[in-house]
Amino acid sequence: MQPSSAAKKAFGIRLRDLRLDAELSGTALARLCGWNKSKISKLEYGTQSPTESDVRAWAAACDAEGQVPELIAMLREVEQMWLEYRRELRAGQKHIQLRSMTLYEQTKLLRAYEALFIPGFLQTYRYAVAQFKIHAHLHGLPLEDIEEAARNRLVRQRLLGTGTNSFSFVLEASTLYNNIGGAEVMSEQLDRLLEIAEMPYVFIGIIPLGHQRTLYPGEAFYLFDEQHVRQEFWTGLLRSSRPEDISYFVRAFTALRDQAVYGKAARGEIETAREHLRGT
C-alpha cells in the first residue's frame, strides 16, 4: 500500500469516529448531508477523497464544527503527502534538483538515512550522472539533461561545513558496495566521502554489514529539523509535517544512528568497501 493510501484510510477513520461519537448511522449521516449512503462508506474507507466542503458538511452533521480547522488542515496534509515521481519528473530531472534549495538553506539540522546509495549531498559529479542515468531508464526520461541535473544537485554541497547548517548522515554499508557507475566512479566517490567526513558540522555514520540490528534497514528518509520529513520510495516521495510523523522518524533515526560507527571505524568501512570493489 502506498503511504498516500494509508493516509487516506487514516483520515477516513477520523471521519468515522466523528460519526460514531455523534451516534449517527451511515444512513442517518448521508440523509443529513444530502448524500448517497455509499459516499459515507467510500469516505470512511479512504476509497474516495473528500472535498473541503464534504468535511465541513460532515462536521456540521456530527455537531463538531469546532474541529473543522483541524480537519481541513489534516485533509490538505494528506493531499500533499504523496509526490509521484512519474508526474514530478515530467519537468525533467535538471529542474527538480533546485526546487528544495530554500528548504535545505533554512534547515539548521538535516538528518538523512540512506540504505541503497550515497545521498545527493555527498555525491561526486560522476556518481550523480550515473545515478540519473539509472533514473532516466527506470522512468523513461530523456538523457539530454542528465549532466545539468548532476551539476544542479551538487549546488547544495556549498552548505556543507559552513556552520550555518549541520548535517548528520547515517548510511547502511550497502551504500558503499552498490556499484553505481563502475569501479573508477565508486573509488572517486569513496574518496569524496572521506573528504566530507572531515568537514566541521558534518557527521557520517556507517552501519556495518553483518552488524546485529536493533532496527532493521528501511527506505531512505530526510528530517529537516523537527519540522518536515521526506521518505523516498521507488515510485514517489512521502512528505509530512505532522508532529506524530516527525516524532516517529526522529526515534527511527536515533535508533539507526546508535548502530552506526564513526571516525576511524567508519573510514575502515569505506576502505574495506574499496578493496571489495577492486576485487570485483
Secondary structure by P-SEA (a helix, b strand, c coil): ccaaaaaaaaaaaaaaaaaaaacccaaaaaaaacccaaaaaaaaaccccccaaaaaaaaaaaccccaaaaaaaaaaaaaacccccccccccccccccccaaaaaaaccbbbbbbccccccccccaaaaaaaaaaaaaaacccccaaaaaaaaaaccccccccccbbbbbbbcccccccccccaaaaaaaaaaaaaaaacccbbbbbbccccccccccccccccccccbbbbbcccbbbbbccaaaaaaaaaaaaaaaaacccaaaaaaaaaaaaaaaaac
